[in-house]
């Protein structure tokens, strides 16, 4: 059974710092992995999607890496800003079920001005 | 509309009552998904529609939960005889439905259900 874990559960850093969020999964048979952002009272926003054949994806100050064999992904945020404060979730799409996403519990990120 | 919308945004009900939660997907999206998110947890898959049919309802926790999508657009999640444990945020997502696992799901803001 696929399980997704995110560590740490919460993180507070000063503005301007670079930071890394971690995601691990138990079954390497995945179709892809996505990182989402969740703001209170709002829906989930997809940040980056990495196909199983890819090693990383970049969007602006965000860079996500994927090491499928070790069951790990990281989300790197450069030059953090207070507006980056949110909960970040990773989700994997199982190979045997293209539409089902298996989610981590998220990392709540607070960027202090 | 520009995005996925869900109504109501909040619903408070009493134990044992019946509730309906509505999802209006992005126009043209044939795939629709319902998830449930408990406090401090990631979303949990409930059901997936492709068009009007439920392609996978394996995530529905029990027979008190039912969802429909009669015209292949708007979907309603129905919960009978609500229990306190049903309290959660119910999220709806939609996608184009043409690319299998490669496509991004677009999420609505969710309905926060509280069962007293």
Interface residues (C-beta under 8 A of the other chain):
Chain A: X4 X31 X32 X34 X36 X41 X42 X43 X44 X45 X46 X49 X51 X89 X91 X93 X97 X98 X99 X100 X101 X102 X103 X104 X105 X106
Chain B: X3 X4 X9 X31 X33 X35 X40 X41 X42 X43 X44 X45 X48 X55 X56 X59 X91 X93 X100 X101 X102 X104 X105 X106 X107 X108 X109 X110
